[in-house]
Amino acid sequence: MNAMEIQQIKTGLNGFYGTNEWHRWSILFPKMLLTDGAKYVADKCEAYWLMDNIASHQRKALQDKKLQDIQFWTLKLNAKGSRYAATLICERDTGDIAIKQEIEYTDFPLPEIKLYVQPMGDGLYCILLPSEY
């Protein structure tokens, strides 16, 4: 992606407050939903892999009582020469890391993205932007 497209994504992210709709995106993770903002990230950043990755960690995350009400996820890119690696972490609270995954290569266009996961009842969980909380 070029700099103009990345700036458009960043500008678009500023427009999400709450959500109008919850989106199912995967038959592998039918209990995980996306808000409009999280779906925007998945679509515009070509990052359904990121949503799948977060969803795939739920079995471990939900065994931790502190992560059953809310989870704080961050994907942060680490430049490695001409390639980009990233670290995906889930925190219980600032600095209290519960899950950490190193990602060897990604073309995610933003240097960092924060997402939350919270329960919606009936065994459903939702991935959302912090501004939609």
NORVENRA-V704124 format. One record per residue. N is the residue number from 1. RES is the residue in three letters. PHI is phi in radians with two decimals (999 if undefined). BURIAL is I if it has 24 or more other ideal C-beta (glycine too) atoms within 12 Angstrom, else O. Layout:
N;RES;PHI;BURIAL
N;RES;PHI;BURIAL
This chain:
1;MET;999;O
2;ASN;-1.56;O
3;ALA;-1.06;O
4;MET;-1.16;O
5;GLU;-1.13;O
6;ILE;-1.12;O
7;GLN;-1.11;O
8;GLN;-1.10;O
9;ILE;-1.11;I
10;LYS;-1.04;O
11;THR;-1.11;O
12;GLY;-1.06;O
13;LEU;-1.09;I
14;ASN;-1.23;O
15;GLY;-1.65;O
16;PHE;-1.82;I
17;TYR;-2.41;O
18;GLY;1.23;O
19;THR;-2.55;I
20;ASN;-1.70;O
21;GLU;-2.62;O
22;TRP;-1.91;I
23;HIS;-2.01;I
24;ARG;-1.55;I
25;TRP;-2.22;I
26;SER;-2.47;O
27;ILE;-1.34;O
28;LEU;-1.28;O
29;PHE;-2.25;I
30;PRO;-1.18;O
31;LYS;-1.63;I
32;MET;-1.89;I
33;LEU;-2.03;I
34;LEU;-2.05;I
35;THR;-1.34;I
36;ASP;-1.02;I
37;GLY;-1.19;I
38;ALA;-1.14;I
39;LYS;-1.15;I
40;TYR;-1.02;I
41;VAL;-1.06;I
42;ALA;-1.06;I
43;ASP;-1.26;O
44;LYS;-1.23;I
45;CYS;-1.72;I
46;GLU;0.87;O
47;ALA;-2.19;I
48;TYR;-1.10;I
49;TRP;-1.05;I
50;LEU;-1.18;I
51;MET;-1.12;I
52;ASP;-1.07;O
53;ASN;-1.10;I
54;ILE;-1.08;I
55;ALA;-1.08;I
56;SER;-1.18;O
57;HIS;-1.55;I
58;GLN;-1.15;I
59;ARG;-1.00;O
60;LYS;-1.22;O
61;ALA;-1.04;I
62;LEU;-1.33;I
63;GLN;-1.38;O
64;ASP;-1.63;O
65;LYS;-0.98;O
66;LYS;-1.25;O
67;LEU;-1.75;I
68;GLN;-1.37;O
69;ASP;-1.66;O
70;ILE;-2.81;I
71;GLN;-2.23;I
72;PHE;-1.94;I
73;TRP;-1.85;I
74;THR;-2.40;I
75;LEU;-1.87;I
76;LYS;-2.24;I
77;LEU;-1.36;I
78;ASN;-2.18;O
79;ALA;-1.18;O
80;LYS;-2.27;O
81;GLY;1.12;O
82;SER;-1.62;O
83;ARG;-1.85;O
84;TYR;-2.12;O
85;ALA;-1.83;O
86;ALA;-2.57;I
87;THR;-2.15;I
88;LEU;-1.90;I
89;ILE;-2.24;I
90;CYS;-2.11;I
91;GLU;-1.99;I
92;ARG;-1.34;O
93;ASP;-2.76;O
94;THR;-0.91;O
95;GLY;1.46;O
96;ASP;-1.75;O
97;ILE;-1.39;O
98;ALA;-1.78;I
99;ILE;-2.40;I
100;LYS;-2.46;O
101;GLN;-2.34;I
102;GLU;-1.53;O
103;ILE;-1.95;I
104;GLU;-1.13;O
105;TYR;-2.61;O
106;THR;-2.60;I
107;ASP;-1.92;O
108;PHE;-0.96;I
109;PRO;-1.38;I
110;LEU;-1.79;I
111;PRO;-1.18;O
112;GLU;-2.81;I
113;ILE;-2.47;I
114;LYS;-1.95;I
115;LEU;-2.40;I
116;TYR;-1.98;I
117;VAL;-2.22;I
118;GLN;-2.50;I
119;PRO;-1.26;O
120;MET;-2.08;O
121;GLY;1.62;O
122;ASP;0.96;O
123;GLY;1.35;O
124;LEU;-1.64;O
125;TYR;-2.28;I
126;CYS;-2.26;I
127;ILE;-1.68;I
128;LEU;-2.51;I
129;LEU;-1.36;I
130;PRO;-0.97;I
131;SER;-1.22;O
132;GLU;-1.66;I
133;TYR;-1.22;O
